[in-house]
Amino acid sequence: MKKAAATIAAGVLALSMSASVFAAEAPQALNTADMKVSSYSTNNTNVSRDDTGNIYVGYAVTDNALVPEESNFEGSVDTITLDATVEGEGFTAVRSDASKVTVTGSLNLTDKGDGHKANDFAAVGAGISAFNGSEMTIDGLNYYSEGFGRSLAIIENSTAFIKNTQATTMGADAFQDTFDGYYNSAQTTTMVSPPWVLGINGGIRAVNILGVGTTAEVADSTINSSGWAVVSTDGCTSPYIYIFNSNLNILSSANGGVNSGYAILGYDPAAYGSGYCTFYIGGANETFRGASLNGGTYAAIMNGGTGYYASLKAGETYEVKTEAGDVVDTYTAAEDKATEINTVFSILGANSGDVTFAEGTVVNTADATIIYKSGDSTFTFDNAVVNPGNGIIVQMMDNDDTTIGGFDPFGTYLYEEAGFQTAAYEDAISYVFTEDTAVNPEKTYYVADLEAEGGFVAVENPIDKDIVVYYEKATGGNRVDVNFANGEYTGDIYNGTGYYAQASDALYVNIDDTATLTGDIALTSHVHGVWPGERTIDDVEAAIAEANEAHKNVGGYYADTEDIKYVYLNNEGTVTDDKSQASAIQFTQFSTQEYYLVGHVLNQINYNGLSTIDVTVEGKWKVADCSLVTYLNVVEGAEVYGELVELEDGSILITPSESMIPAGEYGEAHIHVVDPDASSSGGESSGESAESAEDAESSADAAEGAESAEVPADGAEAADSEAGESDGAESAEVPAEGEAPAGESGGGPAEAPAE
């Protein structure tokens, strides 16, 4: 934790220096009120914003030539040197259409708008935009902005190279500054802050990658966002992102960022803010070498794509390739440098994907390393250094988007029954976003309905989907693979899926002959809550009371939300009215104002009869406290230290021992079958924000994660020891023009508990 805080502090120092440069050197401010209006509406993104008369362009470049009638500045457009401070909404300094442009200098953009005219799908208000096959190079630019949608760059169907650049985007306050009638949604027509079901808040994505086959490189740069996102992909198909020797920072709440929930969750306010550093969607392929990802709720949200975190080696040259395999740039490392992550969670698994931490990558998290909520996924640790602050490497949980529900708008509350559930969701049915844009008469479509049993009702007369969100039923759980290689790893792995209107998932843990794992691997049940850690229950209650008091000062969509409600849990995980016996707090209700509680869960050892864990050990595994799996394969020559008991329900209990379990197979291996009729293998699907509804294909919401403390099951053989806290994950962002379909996914909102 201290190391993470120090890293953030260094990033903030760079920011303050950059800001002082602007203050000293920026020219007299220009104002959009004195500029001619561009006839452009939006770029190539089809969004329904009323932007007529609201767009102002410094340099409008089409086919490598300045378009004077659309431009407010004059000069050469081969290399544009900016030296401008501009106030007012809707100004873009450089707009590149099918052109090759280099931008340098300094740019300072501010506005006091309410977000109604801002749109980072169409580059309305972005500092720089490039589309229609442009090649945009941003080299040596100092950029600072305030206001909704004042992104450094919006890149669509183009290539972009961001080098030697210092950028800070401060955004705006989504709780206080949004337009009348604003509501939290993933619709491109209204969205100026992320879906709260992702467990984050904020008002700016510093860079947004859109379109088909877009390629972007960030090298030797620092990009700061006050909250929401640093480098986002959205409304896209097959983007390729490369981050070399660069800092991607979400600013901490103590340094101008958004509330991370630190007071309730026990974080250092100087270390963390709210948001993510990057996003995978639309089959994104992202490579990080010598990168530093700091301060966010997540280093990345995975909603369909591949991430590779690795190191730089001095003198080695790395290629920047497009989806087609064309090399468009190279980067030569000046020094050896590993990638380092300092975030609340590293990855939120919101939908299918593949993430590898390799080549000495250091992953420091305040809570769980990985928080998983939906989608067939693979997480690989290969010569990585993993330091989960709560002792949990992988936390699998049901997607709490399910219990929130909605899309346009999202539900306002998460409700949860008091106490741990022990029985599996009987029907094993999930509701996933349909990929159909035209009604299939042979299908039954559903919509979320908080009042309906199960949270969904059939649609009698469905219409072709545009911004209307339909769901369909899917059966069977997802498959998650967790692989360890080349290193010693310490931490727990929990599969807590299959309780909240969602199918149980299958987890496969593989420890190869070059790896050692010390920790527990267990089937669990989970509830939303917080483990006080070094604090007291009184400390946590005081923070909750302060958050409830803050409800009175919020307006618009966020107003009139009721207080956070909670119960005490004792050391066995049982609800108690005796505060003196309380060891944890479970949240039974919280609202959109407490977005940061999404995904934060506590665990209790439990087998629901449907979720599975298959463990294969070729190397070494030392059980730490209590493990519960359904299959164990100890390969000849492997070392597994523990005492094994096969239980009558088919699960396998393993407790610590200095003795080794003999080579052999124990329990029954799980054969994972994907339902061919389901759009995903059981989990809900959604994405960050359905940031573009029309072209959306498939999405998976995920909930942020939170501290989770493992509380032994009441009466279970395994259970008399507490385990660590665990996190959840932010809900997923739904893709826009190529990401995933428009909307959050849900399995069926739970009814509010009776008072």
C-alpha positions in Angstrom: 0.0 0.0 0.0 2.8 2.4 0.9 4.6 1.7 -2.4 1.4 2.4 -4.4 0.9 5.7 -2.6 4.4 6.7 -3.4 4.0 5.9 -7.0 0.9 8.0 -7.2 2.6 10.9 -5.4 5.3 10.9 -8.1 2.6 11.1 -10.8 0.9 14.0 -9.1 4.2 15.9 -8.8 4.5 15.7 -12.6 1.0 16.9 -12.9 1.5 19.9 -10.7 4.6 20.9 -12.6 2.7 20.6 -15.9 -0.1 22.8 -14.5 2.4 25.5 -13.4 3.8 25.6 -16.9 0.3 26.3 -18.3 -0.2 29.0 -15.7 3.0 30.7 -16.5 3.2 30.4 -20.3 -0.4 30.0 -21.6 -1.4 33.0 -23.8 -4.4 35.1 -23.3 -7.5 32.9 -23.4 -9.6 32.7 -26.5 -13.3 32.1 -26.3 -15.6 30.1 -28.5 -18.1 33.0 -28.4 -15.7 34.9 -30.7 -15.2 32.0 -33.1 -17.1 31.0 -36.3 -19.2 27.8 -35.9 -18.2 24.8 -37.9 -20.8 23.2 -40.2 -19.6 19.8 -39.1 -22.0 17.8 -37.0 -20.1 14.8 -35.7 -17.3 12.6 -37.0 -18.3 9.2 -38.3 -20.0 8.1 -35.1 -23.8 8.0 -35.3 -25.0 9.5 -32.1 -28.2 11.5 -31.4 -26.7 14.6 -29.9 -28.1 18.0 -30.7 -24.8 19.5 -31.6 -25.9 22.0 -34.3 -24.2 25.3 -33.8 -22.0 24.0 -31.0 -18.9 22.9 -32.8 -15.8 25.0 -33.2 -12.6 23.8 -34.9 -9.1 25.3 -34.8 -7.6 23.4 -37.7 -10.0 21.4 -39.9 -7.8 19.2 -42.0 -9.3 17.1 -44.8 -7.1 15.1 -47.3 -4.0 16.7 -45.9 -5.2 20.3 -46.6 -6.6 23.0 -44.3 -10.3 23.7 -44.9 -10.4 27.5 -44.3 -14.1 27.9 -44.1 -14.3 25.3 -41.2 -11.2 26.5 -39.4 -10.6 29.3 -36.8 -6.8 29.1 -37.0 -4.4 29.5 -40.0 -1.1 27.9 -40.9 0.6 24.8 -42.1 -1.1 21.5 -41.3 1.8 19.1 -41.8 3.1 19.9 -38.3 0.8 21.9 -36.2 2.3 23.7 -33.2 -0.4 24.7 -30.8 -0.1 27.5 -28.3 -3.7 28.1 -27.1 -5.9 28.4 -24.2 -9.6 28.2 -25.2 -12.7 28.7 -23.0 -16.1 27.5 -24.0 -17.8 24.3 -25.1 -17.5 22.3 -28.3 -14.0 23.4 -29.3 -11.6 20.9 -31.0 -8.1 22.3 -31.8 -7.3 19.8 -34.6 -9.8 17.7 -36.6 -8.2 15.3 -39.0 -10.2 13.6 -41.8 -8.2 11.2 -43.9 -5.0 13.1 -43.2 -1.5 12.7 -41.9 -0.9 15.3 -39.2 1.6 15.9 -36.4 0.6 18.0 -33.4 2.9 19.5 -30.8 3.0 22.5 -28.4 0.6 23.3 -25.6 -3.2 23.3 -25.4 -5.4 24.3 -22.5 -9.2 23.8 -22.8 -11.8 24.6 -20.2 -15.5 25.0 -20.0 -18.3 25.2 -17.4 -20.8 23.2 -19.5 -23.3 20.7 -18.0 -22.3 17.9 -20.4 -25.3 18.3 -22.7 -23.0 19.4 -25.6 -20.1 17.1 -24.8 -19.7 13.8 -26.7 -16.6 11.6 -26.6 -18.1 9.3 -29.2 -18.1 12.1 -31.8 -15.1 14.2 -30.5 -17.4 17.1 -29.6 -15.1 19.0 -27.3 -12.0 16.8 -27.6 -8.7 18.5 -28.0 -7.7 16.4 -31.0 -9.8 14.1 -33.2 -8.7 11.8 -36.1 -10.9 9.6 -38.2 -11.4 8.1 -41.8 -8.0 6.5 -42.0 -6.0 9.4 -40.6 -2.5 9.1 -39.2 -2.3 11.3 -36.1 1.0 11.9 -34.3 0.8 13.8 -31.0 4.4 14.5 -30.0 5.7 16.7 -27.3 2.3 18.2 -26.4 1.4 19.7 -23.0 -2.4 19.3 -22.6 -4.7 20.3 -19.8 -8.5 20.3 -19.8 -11.5 20.8 -17.6 -15.1 19.9 -18.4 -17.1 17.0 -19.6 -15.8 15.3 -22.7 -12.6 17.4 -23.0 -10.5 14.4 -24.0 -7.0 14.7 -25.2 -7.8 12.6 -28.3 -10.6 10.7 -29.9 -9.3 8.3 -32.5 -11.6 6.4 -34.9 -10.7 4.1 -37.9 -7.2 5.6 -37.8 -3.7 5.2 -36.4 -2.5 7.4 -33.6 1.0 7.8 -32.0 1.1 9.7 -28.7 4.7 10.4 -27.7 6.6 12.5 -25.2 3.3 14.0 -24.1 2.0 15.3 -20.7 -1.8 15.4 -20.5 -4.2 16.0 -17.7 -7.9 15.8 -18.1 -9.9 17.0 -15.1 -13.4 16.3 -16.3 -16.4 17.5 -14.2 -18.5 16.3 -11.3 -21.2 13.9 -12.5 -23.1 14.3 -9.3 -23.3 18.1 -9.3 -22.6 19.5 -12.8 -24.8 17.5 -15.2 -27.7 18.9 -17.2 -31.3 18.8 -16.0 -32.9 15.5 -16.7 -29.6 13.6 -16.8 -29.7 10.0 -15.6 -27.1 7.4 -15.3 -27.2 5.3 -18.5 -25.0 3.7 -21.1 -26.8 5.4 -24.0 -24.5 7.4 -26.2 -27.1 10.2 -26.4 -26.9 11.0 -22.7 -23.8 9.4 -21.2 -21.2 11.8 -19.8 -20.2 9.6 -16.9 -19.7 5.8 -16.7 -22.5 3.4 -15.7 -22.4 3.2 -11.9 -22.9 -0.5 -12.1 -19.2 -0.7 -13.1 -18.4 0.6 -9.6 -16.8 3.8 -10.8 -17.7 7.4 -11.4 -16.1 10.4 -13.1 -16.5 12.8 -16.0 -13.7 12.2 -18.5 -12.0 9.6 -20.7 -8.7 11.1 -21.5 -8.4 9.1 -24.8 -11.2 7.2 -26.5 -10.5 4.6 -29.3 -13.4 4.0 -31.6 -14.1 2.3 -35.0 -12.8 -0.7 -36.8 -9.1 -1.7 -36.7 -7.9 1.4 -35.0 -4.3 1.3 -33.8 -2.9 3.5 -31.0 0.5 3.8 -29.4 1.4 5.7 -26.2 5.1 6.0 -25.6 7.2 8.0 -23.1 4.2 9.9 -21.9 2.1 10.6 -18.9 -1.7 10.8 -19.1 -3.8 11.7 -16.1 -7.6 11.4 -15.7 -9.5 12.8 -12.8 -12.0 9.9 -13.0 -13.6 7.4 -15.4 -10.9 6.4 -17.8 -7.4 7.1 -19.0 -7.3 5.2 -22.3 -10.7 3.7 -23.3 -11.8 1.5 -26.2 -15.5 1.8 -27.1 -17.8 1.3 -30.1 -15.0 -0.6 -31.7 -13.8 -3.8 -33.4 -10.3 -5.2 -33.1 -8.4 -2.1 -31.8 -4.7 -2.6 -31.2 -3.2 -0.6 -28.3 0.5 -0.4 -27.3 1.7 1.3 -24.1 5.5 1.8 -23.8 7.3 3.4 -20.9 4.3 5.5 -20.0 2.2 6.4 -16.9 -1.5 6.0 -17.1 -2.9 7.6 -13.9 -6.3 7.9 -12.4 -5.9 10.8 -9.9 -6.5 10.0 -6.3 -9.4 11.6 -4.5 -6.9 13.6 -2.4 -5.5 15.1 -5.6 -8.5 16.2 -7.5 -9.9 12.8 -8.4 -13.2 11.1 -7.7 -14.2 9.4 -4.4 -12.9 5.9 -4.3 -15.0 5.0 -1.3 -11.8 5.1 0.8 -13.6 6.2 4.0 -15.9 3.1 4.1 -13.5 0.7 2.4 -10.4 1.8 4.3 -8.2 3.0 1.5 -5.6 5.7 1.5 -7.3 8.7 -0.2 -3.9 9.8 -1.5 -3.5 6.5 -3.4 -6.7 5.8 -5.2 -9.4 7.5 -7.2 -12.2 6.1 -9.3 -12.0 4.7 -12.8 -9.9 2.4 -15.1 -6.6 2.8 -16.9 -7.6 0.9 -20.0 -10.6 -1.1 -21.3 -10.8 -4.2 -23.5 -13.8 -4.5 -25.8 -14.6 -5.5 -29.3 -11.7 -8.0 -29.4 -9.2 -5.4 -28.3 -5.5 -6.5 -28.3 -3.5 -4.5 -25.7 0.2 -4.7 -24.9 1.9 -3.0 -22.0 5.7 -2.8 -21.7 7.4 -0.8 -19.1 4.1 0.8 -18.3 2.9 2.2 -14.9 -0.8 2.0 -14.2 -1.8 3.9 -11.1 -4.6 5.0 -8.9 -7.6 3.4 -10.6 -10.3 1.1 -9.4 -9.0 -1.1 -12.1 -5.9 -1.3 -14.3 -8.3 -2.6 -16.9 -11.9 -3.8 -17.4 -12.1 -6.9 -19.6 -15.1 -7.1 -21.8 -13.8 -9.0 -24.8 -10.1 -8.9 -25.7 -6.6 -9.8 -24.8 -4.1 -8.1 -22.5 -0.4 -8.7 -22.2 1.6 -7.0 -19.4 5.4 -7.4 -19.8 8.7 -5.6 -19.6 11.0 -3.5 -21.7 14.6 -4.7 -22.4 17.2 -2.1 -23.1 18.2 -2.0 -26.7 15.3 -4.2 -27.9 13.0 -2.9 -30.5 9.2 -3.6 -30.4 6.9 -3.4 -33.3 3.5 -1.6 -33.4 1.2 -3.5 -35.6 -2.3 -3.1 -37.0 -4.9 -5.7 -37.0 -3.8 -6.7 -40.5 -0.3 -7.3 -39.2 1.2 -4.2 -40.8 4.1 -2.6 -38.9 3.3 1.2 -38.5 5.9 2.1 -35.9 8.7 0.7 -33.7 9.8 1.5 -30.2 13.4 0.9 -29.0 13.8 0.6 -25.2 16.4 2.8 -23.5 16.4 0.8 -20.3 15.1 -2.4 -18.7 11.8 -1.6 -17.1 9.0 -3.9 -15.9 5.3 -3.0 -16.0 3.9 -2.0 -12.6 0.3 -1.8 -11.5 -0.9 0.1 -8.4 -4.7 0.0 -8.3 -7.6 -1.2 -6.1 -8.0 -4.3 -8.4 -6.0 -5.0 -11.4 -8.5 -6.6 -13.8 -12.3 -6.6 -13.7 -13.5 -9.7 -15.6 -16.8 -8.4 -17.0 -16.8 -10.6 -20.1 -14.7 -13.1 -22.0 -11.0 -12.4 -22.4 -7.4 -13.5 -21.9 -4.9 -11.6 -19.7 -1.3 -12.5 -19.0 1.1 -10.9 -16.5 4.6 -11.8 -17.5 8.3 -10.9 -17.5 8.5 -9.5 -14.0 5.3 -7.5 -14.1 4.5 -6.2 -10.6 0.8 -6.2 -9.6 0.1 -4.3 -6.3 -3.6 -4.0 -5.4 -5.5 -2.7 -2.4 -7.9 -5.6 -2.7 -8.1 -8.7 -4.9 -5.8 -9.0 -7.9 -8.5 -10.2 -10.2 -12.2 -9.7 -9.7 -14.3 -11.8 -12.0 -18.0 -11.5 -12.8 -18.8 -13.0 -16.2 -17.5 -14.6 -19.3 -15.2 -17.4 -20.4 -11.8 -16.1 -19.3 -8.1 -17.0 -18.8 -5.8 -15.3 -16.4 -2.1 -16.3 -16.5 0.7 -15.4 -14.1 4.1 -16.1 -15.6 7.1 -14.7 -13.8 5.0 -12.0 -12.2 5.1 -10.5 -8.8 1.6 -10.4 -7.2 0.8 -8.5 -4.0 -3.0 -8.6 -3.3 -3.7 -6.2 -0.4 -6.5 -8.4 0.9 -4.7 -11.7 0.3 -6.9 -12.8 -2.6 -5.5 -13.3 -6.1 -8.7 -14.2 -7.8 -12.2 -13.4 -6.6 -15.0 -15.0 -8.6 -18.5 -13.7 -7.8 -21.9 -13.4 -9.4 -22.3 -10.3 -11.5 -23.9 -7.8 -9.2 -25.2 -6.0 -12.3 -27.8 -8.7 -12.1 -29.2 -7.4 -8.8 -29.1 -3.8 -9.9 -30.7 -4.3 -13.3 -31.7 -1.8 -16.0 -29.8 0.0 -18.7 -31.5 3.2 -19.7 -31.5 4.2 -17.0 -29.8 1.7 -14.7 -31.5 0.7 -11.5 -30.8 3.0 -8.6 -30.2 0.4 -5.9 -28.5 -2.8 -5.1 -30.5 -4.9 -2.7 -29.3 -8.0 -1.0 -30.9 -10.3 1.6 -29.1 -10.4 4.9 -26.7 -13.4 5.4 -24.9 -15.8 3.1 -26.9 -17.9 0.7 -25.9 -21.5 0.7 -28.1 -23.0 -2.1 -27.3 -22.6 -5.8 -29.6 -20.7 -8.0 -31.9 -23.5 -8.8 -32.8 -22.8 -12.4 -29.3 -22.0 -13.4 -30.7 -19.5 -15.8 -28.9 -16.3 -16.8 -30.3 -13.5 -18.9 -27.9 -12.2 -21.5 -28.1 -9.4 -24.0 -29.4 -10.6 -27.3 -27.3 -9.9 -30.3 -30.3 -9.7 -32.6 -31.0 -6.3 -34.1 -34.0 -7.8 -35.9 -36.7 -9.7 -34.1 -36.4 -13.5 -34.4 -40.0 -14.8 -34.3 -38.8 -18.1 -32.9 -37.3 -16.5 -29.8 -38.7 -15.2 -26.6 -37.2 -11.9 -25.5 -37.2 -10.4 -22.0 -36.8 -7.0 -20.3 -35.7 -6.3 -16.8 -38.5 -5.7 -14.3 -37.7 -5.2 -10.7 -41.2 -6.2 -9.7 -41.3 -9.5 -11.6 -40.3 -12.9 -10.1 -36.7 -13.5 -11.2 -36.4 -9.9 -12.3 -37.4 -10.3 -15.9 -40.6 -10.5 -17.9 -41.3 -11.8 -21.5 -42.0 -9.2 -24.2 -45.3 -9.9 -25.9 -44.7 -7.8 -29.0 -40.9 -7.2 -29.5 -39.7 -4.7 -32.1 -36.5 -4.6 -33.9 -33.8 -3.5 -31.5 -32.3 -0.1 -31.8 -31.8 1.5 -28.4 -34.3 -0.9 -26.8 -32.5 -3.6 -24.8 -33.7 -7.2 -24.9 -32.4 -10.2 -23.0 -32.7 -13.9 -23.7 -32.2 -16.9 -21.4 -29.0 -18.9 -21.4 -28.1 -21.9 -19.4 -24.8 -23.3 -18.2 -21.9 -21.5 -16.5 -18.7 -19.9 -17.8 -15.2 -21.4 -17.7 -12.4 -19.6 -16.0 -8.8 -20.8 -16.2 -6.2 -19.5 -13.8 -2.6 -20.5 -14.6 0.6 -20.1 -12.5 4.1 -20.4 -14.0 7.7 -19.4 -13.2 7.4 -18.0 -9.7 6.3 -18.2 -6.1 2.8 -16.8 -5.5 1.0 -16.2 -2.2 -2.8 -15.6 -2.0 -6.2 -17.2 -2.2 -8.5 -18.1 -5.1 -12.3 -18.2 -4.6 -15.1 -19.3 -6.8 -18.2 -17.7 -5.3 -20.5 -18.0 -8.3 -24.0 -19.5 -8.7 -26.2 -17.8 -6.1 -27.8 -14.7 -7.4 -29.9 -15.5 -10.5 -26.8 -16.6 -12.3 -25.4 -20.0 -13.3 -22.5 -21.5 -11.4 -19.2 -21.2 -13.1 -16.4 -23.7 -13.6 -12.9 -22.8 -12.3 -9.7 -24.5 -13.4 -6.5 -23.8 -11.5 -3.2 -25.0 -13.0 0.1 -24.8 -11.1 2.9 -25.8 -13.5 6.2 -27.4 -12.5 7.9 -24.0 -12.3 5.4 -22.5 -9.9 4.6 -22.5 -6.2 1.3 -21.4 -4.7 0.8 -20.8 -1.0 -2.8 -20.1 -0.3 -6.3 -21.5 -0.4 -8.4 -22.5 -3.4 -12.0 -22.7 -2.3 -15.7 -22.7 -3.3 -17.5 -20.0 -1.5 -20.7 -18.0 -1.1 -20.5 -14.2 -1.0 -22.3 -11.1 0.2 -21.5 -7.4 -0.3 -19.7 -6.1 2.6 -16.5 -4.8 4.3 -14.0 -6.4 6.6 -12.8 -3.7 9.0 -9.2 -4.9 9.0 -7.2 -2.8 11.4 -10.2 -0.5 11.9 -13.2 -1.1 14.2 -16.8 -1.6 13.4 -17.4 1.9 14.9 -14.9 3.4 12.3 -16.8 1.8 9.4 -20.2 2.9 10.8 -19.0 6.5 11.1 -17.9 6.4 7.5 -21.3 5.0 6.4 -23.0 7.8 8.4 -20.9 10.4 6.7 -21.8 8.9 3.2 -25.5 8.9 4.1 -25.3 12.5 5.2 -23.8 13.4 1.8 -27.0 12.2 0.1 -28.7 15.4 1.1 -26.4 17.5 -1.0 -26.9 15.7 -4.3 -29.5 16.6 -7.0 -30.9 15.4 -10.2 -30.9 11.7 -10.9 -28.9 11.1 -7.8 -31.2 12.9 -5.4 -33.6 11.4 -2.9 -31.8 8.1 -2.6 -32.2 6.3 0.7 -29.4 5.6 3.1 -27.0 2.7 3.0 -28.4 -0.2 5.0 -26.4 -3.0 6.6 -26.2 -5.8 9.1 -23.5 -7.2 11.4 -21.9 -10.6 10.7 -20.2 -12.5 13.5 -17.1 -14.6 13.1 -19.0 -17.5 11.7 -20.7 -15.4 9.0 -24.1 -15.4 10.8 -26.2 -12.2 11.0 -26.2 -10.9 14.6 -27.8 -8.0 16.4 -25.0 -8.0 19.0 -22.5 -5.4 17.8 -19.9 -6.6 20.3 -19.9 -9.9 18.3 -19.6 -8.3 14.9 -16.5 -9.0 12.8 -17.8 -7.7 9.5 -20.5 -5.6 7.9 -22.8 -6.7 5.1 -24.5 -4.1 2.9 -28.1 -5.0 2.3 -28.9 -1.8 0.4 -26.9 0.9 -1.3 -27.6 3.4 -4.1 -26.0 4.8 -7.1 -24.2 7.3 -4.9 -22.2 4.4 -3.4 -21.1 3.1 -6.8 -17.7 2.2 -5.2 -19.4 -0.6 -3.1 -20.3 -2.5 -6.3 -18.3 -5.8 -6.3 -16.9 -5.6 -2.8 -17.7 -8.9 -1.2 -17.1 -11.1 1.8 -16.6 -14.9 1.4 -17.9 -17.9 3.3 -16.6 -21.4 2.5 -19.5 -23.2 0.9 -20.3 -25.8 -1.9 -23.6 -25.2 -3.6 -23.5 -28.4 -5.5 -23.1 -26.8 -9.0 -20.1 -24.6 -9.0 -16.8 -26.4 -9.5 -13.1 -26.1 -9.0 -10.6 -28.4 -10.8 -7.0 -28.1 -9.6 -4.0 -29.6 -11.4 -0.7 -29.4 -9.7 2.6 -30.1 -11.4 4.7 -27.9 -9.1 4.0 -27.0 -5.5 0.9 -26.0 -3.6 0.8 -25.3 0.1 -2.7 -25.0 1.6 -2.8 -22.0 4.0 -6.1 -22.3 6.0 -9.0 -24.1 4.4 -9.5 -25.2 0.8 -12.6 -26.7 -0.8 -12.5 -28.0 -4.4 -14.3 -30.6 -6.5 -11.3 -32.2 -8.2 -7.6 -32.4 -7.5 -5.0 -33.9 -9.8 -1.6 -34.3 -8.1 0.8 -35.1 -11.0 3.7 -37.4 -10.3 6.5 -35.4 -8.9 4.3 -32.5 -7.7 4.2 -31.4 -4.0 0.8 -30.7 -2.4 1.0 -30.1 1.3 -2.3 -30.6 3.1 -4.7 -33.1 4.7 -7.4 -34.2 2.3 -10.9 -35.5 3.1 -13.4 -36.4 0.4 -16.9 -35.3 1.6 -20.2 -37.0 1.0 -21.5 -34.1 -1.2 -18.7 -34.7 -3.7 -16.4 -31.8 -2.6 -12.9 -32.2 -1.3 -11.8 -30.5 1.9 -8.1 -29.8 2.3 -6.6 -28.3 5.4 -3.0 -27.4 6.2 -0.4 -30.1 6.9 3.3 -30.7 6.6 2.5 -34.0 5.0 2.2 -34.3 1.2 -0.9 -35.6 -0.6 0.2 -38.6 -2.7 0.1 -38.3 -6.5 -3.2 -39.2 -8.0 -6.7 -37.9 -8.9 -9.2 -37.0 -6.2 -12.9 -36.2 -6.8 -14.5 -36.0 -10.3 -13.1 -33.9 -13.1 -15.6 -31.4 -14.4 -16.3 -31.4 -18.2 -17.3 -27.9 -19.2 -20.0 -27.7 -21.9 -20.9 -24.4 -23.6 -24.6 -24.1 -24.4 -24.6 -23.6 -28.2 -27.9 -21.7 -27.9 -26.6 -19.1 -25.4 -24.9 -15.9 -26.4 -22.5 -16.5 -23.6 -21.9 -19.6 -21.6 -24.1 -18.7 -18.7 -22.8 -15.3 -17.5 -24.5 -12.1 -18.1 -23.1 -10.0 -20.9 -22.5 -6.3 -20.9 -19.8 -3.8 -21.1 -18.5 -0.7 -19.6 -21.2 1.5 -20.9 -23.1 0.6 -23.9 -21.3 3.4 -25.3 -22.9 3.0 -28.6 -26.0 1.2 -29.0 -26.6 0.7 -32.6 -23.5 -1.2 -33.6 -23.1 -3.0 -30.3 -22.6 -6.7 -30.5 -22.3 -8.3 -27.1 -21.5 -6.9 -23.7 -21.1 -7.9 -20.1 -21.5 -5.8 -17.0 -19.4 -6.3 -14.1 -19.4 -4.9 -10.7 -16.4 -3.4 -9.1 -14.9 -5.4 -6.4 -14.5 -4.6 -2.8 -12.9 -5.9 0.3 -14.0 -9.3 0.9 -13.3 -11.2 4.1 -13.7 -14.8 4.1 -15.9 -15.9 7.0 -16.1 -19.7 7.7 -19.4 -21.3 7.0 -21.6 -21.9 9.9 -21.1 -25.5 10.8 -18.9 -26.4 7.9 -16.1 -28.8 8.5 -13.7 -26.4 7.1 -14.5 -23.4 9.0 -12.9 -22.0 11.8 -10.5 -19.5 10.4 -11.0 -16.1 8.9 -9.6 -15.5 5.5 -8.6 -12.3 3.9 -10.7 -9.5 2.5 -11.7 -9.6 -1.1 -12.7 -7.2 -3.8 -15.2 -7.1 -6.5 -15.1 -5.4 -9.8 -16.6 -2.5 -11.6 -19.5 -3.2 -13.8 -18.6 -3.6 -17.4 -18.7 -1.1 -20.1 -21.0 -1.9 -22.9 -19.4 -1.3 -26.3 -20.5 1.2 -28.6 -19.9 1.0 -32.4 -18.2 -2.3 -32.1 -17.9 -2.9 -28.4 -20.8 -4.8 -27.0 -24.5 -4.3 -27.1 -26.1 -1.4 -25.5 -26.9 -2.0 -22.0 -26.2 -3.5 -18.8 -26.8 -7.1 -18.2 -28.7 -8.6 -15.5 -29.7 -11.9 -14.1 -32.6 -10.7 -12.2 -32.7 -7.9 -9.7 -33.3 -9.1 -6.2 -36.3 -7.7 -4.4 -35.6 -5.2 -1.6 -35.5 -6.8 1.8 -38.6 -6.2 3.9 -38.2 -3.5 6.5 
